[in-house]
Amino acid sequence: MAEIDLRIEDLQAAVEGKAILKGVNLHVRGGEVHAIMGPNGSGKSTLANTLAGHPRYEVTGGRAVLNGEDILSLAPDERAQRGLFLAFQYPVEVPGVTVANFLRQSLKAVRGQEIPFAEFRKKLLEKMALLEMDQSMAARYLNEGFSGGEKKRNEILQMSMLEPKVAVMDETDSGLDIDALKVVSEGVNKLRGPNIAVVVITHYQRILRYIQPDFVHVMVDGRIVRSGGKDLALELEDKGYEWIREAVAETAQTGAN
Amino acid sequence: MSVTSLQEPAWLREQKKQAQMAFDASELPYWDRTEIRPFDPTRFAAAVSPAYDLPQLPQDVAKRGVIVTDLQTAAAQHGELLQKHLGTVLPASRGRFEALHAANLLNGVFVYVPKGVEVEEPLAVTCNVAGQGALSAPHMILVLEEASSVSVVQRTEGGRGCLLLPSVEVVLGNAARLRFADVQNFAPDAFNYTVRRGLLARDSSLEWVLGDVGSRVVRANTESVLNGAGAESRSMLVFFGSGSQHLDLGLTMSHTGARTNANMLTKGVLKDRSRAVYRGTSDIEAGSKNCNSQQSAKTLHLGGEVRSDSIPALFIDEYELSAGHAATVGKVDEEQLFYMRSRGLPEVEALRLIVEGFLTPLIDQIPIAAVREDLAALIDRKLAGE
């Protein structure tokens, strides 16, 4: 069994010349679930997109070392082939390409070999049933005309089919009603285990009731300013992000004096 | 001077002489959206003969009088038949380049199917222009007598640096049915002026399957003239432009008969800095009552440096009819590519999936398996950057 170890060290990134990530440090290992919380604009989604290699996000410093290899110089597809997965906040519509065909080609790409059709089909139907997705979804064009909930389920379907080493979920809870959230969370919980590390990015504490994190990190202004156990999420919900902001500002001032 | 060869009968020599005179008397036409200057024949060497690979006819088919032969042989062995039809659908008087074609006619293919004969297996023809920097005028003439049917597939290649003037003439008798597929894969530096035209008698049917992949610049028009009542025609056009290709592709349906039915389906993909002009024309003359003429054109842009113009046109001189058109342009954007790549697909693979998804609904309708496969393979190669 391969060990999984992702070390993000002093990661800095900019969008259109504007610095968003200002030195993120995070250490994630197989079997762990990390939650990254933070107010809007704190850089959570930038972290997700930078890790996945979105061309609009420019890395200006730092490293992200997955099992000994800095993945930041790799193309997005190469990162996926190394075992990184990003569940998109806004999954993209791709007309003309069916869910099934896309998944089959993706699986072939990350595994580096063809997967027998019967095996693929069995696995696909299994995972779809688990996520309470109708079988007919497989023949629909990727995300085209999907409801918000269908799109998010489809992200988790891809995640469970591709079996990544590190899965980053970017606000998967946004736009989901409580029933859909439970189904999606259940799907993620089934994947949990020593063969995967999960990073849940969220604005709200709600999803963390269903996907219990081992660690909670709070991001403000492009940095992780506080880390703790799952109680931190509850405290945050109780006291709000302003509390963290003030606490951080205080610390900074004390440090400066 | 027109180009002649020793084996030519007197009537053909005369026809070519007349064509040369028509060319000399013609004026430079006005072209919009496509630069005409590179098509100046004085930039090219004297005409070279295209070479053909012709199918071996099964014995029972040949026995029933079906002819598939090159023009030289046709002129020698079926002179009367050829003389009756050659240049009747596309006479030199139609225009400067039609005249230039007719004057420089050196070789081509003659297909003849007698009355009532139905040929099951598609006949495959390969046309290769071996010359370089020369002019060449490949010709294809297909004559189907009453109630006959055949499928013919042409694949073109070669023509490096050439000025190519391919023509296809079709004559359909009453209730005759022709499927003609033309996969154009000439050299990427060829200038190509193509004219295809079919005359349809009563209740006949003509299906054009056109794949435009090759040439540097193409200016083409493919027309069905629906003369006879109840005639029908369908055009399926698939194009793929890459590099700095310029594809100016026209489809025309001319309704002169009553109850005539036409449908034009186009799908094209543009990559790199390529450009396409699609012209779909329904021309409905007075008296062609209760006819139906439809067209749709869809273009997919891969990247922001390509350009396409879709010009559907409807000329109507009749009141009782149904006609319609639809044109759409889709774009593959950075977000789609990133999304697909984040699942492990390299960029080329991602594009291949998108293009496949876009073209497959039309390619699947192509009734000849060999053409489907050939086109798909050619497009795959172009996607991968040749």
Interface residues (C-beta under 8 A of the other chain):
Chain A: A52 G53 H54 P55 R56 A75 P76 D77 R79 A80 Q81 F85 L86 F88 P91 V92 E93 V94 P95 G96 V97 T98 N101 F102 Q105 S106 A109 V110 Y141 Q158 L162
Chain B: G330 E334 E335 Q336 F338 Y339 M340 R341 S342 R343 G344 L345 P346 E347 E349 L353 I354 E356 G357 F358 T360
